[in-house]
C-alpha cells in the first residue's frame, strides 16, 4: 500500500525574498526537491493561484538552485512574492511528489 504524504507547512517570518529576487531554500525545502547534500539542482518555476510552484526537472532545463539553496526568481514568480507583506513568504513542502509551493504572506 502506498501512503499519501501530507505536505509540511512552514509558516516562518524569516523566509524572505531579497530585493533582487533571490530566495534561499531551507533544508526542508531542499529535501522536498530531492536535492543531494553539496549538489545543486534544476527546477521548473510556475505560478498558479497566487503561489509559486517549484518542481525538480532534468539537468538541462529550468532554473538553477545552488548547493546552498539559493534561487533567483524572475518575472511573474518574482512579482507574485513581491506582492506579499514585506516580500515574506511561507512554504508547503511535499516530499512524496517532490513539489514545493511558495505562498506570499498577506
N, C-alpha and C positions, 0 to 999 in steps of 0.2 A: 504494500500500500504506500502510495506516495503522499506525503504530508504537504499541505499547502502552507507555505511560510507566510507569516504575517509581517507586514512592513514595520520596521522600527522607526518611530518618530522621534526626532531630535529637535526640540524647540529650545534653542540656546541663543541668547542675545549676543554671544561672542562671534557668531558666524556673520561676517560682513564682507561685502564686495568692495574692493578698492575703487577709487575714482576712475582709474584706468580700465576697469572691467576685469580685474584678476581676482579669482577666488582661490582659497586654499581648502582642499577637501580634508576633513579629519580622517582618522584611521578607520572608523566605522563605514564611512562613505567609500574609501578605497577598497575595503573588504567587500562591500556590496558590488563594486565594479569588477571584482575578481582580479585586482592588481596584486602582483607579487612584490615582496619587500625588496626595495632597492632598484626597482624597474618601473619605468613609466608605461603608459598605455595610450591608446587612441579611443576616443569616444565620439558618438554622434550626439548632437545637441538639437533638441526640438522644443517648440513652445506649444503647449496645449492647456487650455482652460486657465490662463494666467499663471502657469507654472512652467519651469524649465525642466525638461526630461533629459537625463544623461543615460546612455546605454553603451556598453562596450562594442567595438567594431573591429574590423581586421587591421592588419599592420599598416596599410597604405591610406585608408580613408579617415574621415573625421578630424577632430581636433586633438592636439597632443596634451596629455597630462604628464607633468614632470614626475620623477620618482618621489618627490616630497609632496605631491598632490596639488601643485599649482596649475590652474587652467585659466586661459584668457577667454572670456565671453565677448562676443561681438554682436552687433546688430540688434535684432529683436529680443534675443535672450538677455542681452545687457540692459536694454530698456525695460524689460519685464521686472528684473530685480531692482533697478533704479527706482521704479515706481513705488516700492515699498518704503516703509518708515526708516529713513536714515541708511538705506542700502543694506539693511539686515534681512536675513532670510532664515527659514527653517527647512529641515530635510525629512524626507521619507525614504528610508533605505530598505530595499527588498533583496535579501541575499539569494533567495531562490531564483528569481527571474533576472537578477543582475541589473536592475533598473534603479536609478537614483532620481528623486523628484525634489527640486528646489522650489519652495514657495516663499514669496516675499511676505514679510510681516506687514500687517495693515494697521 
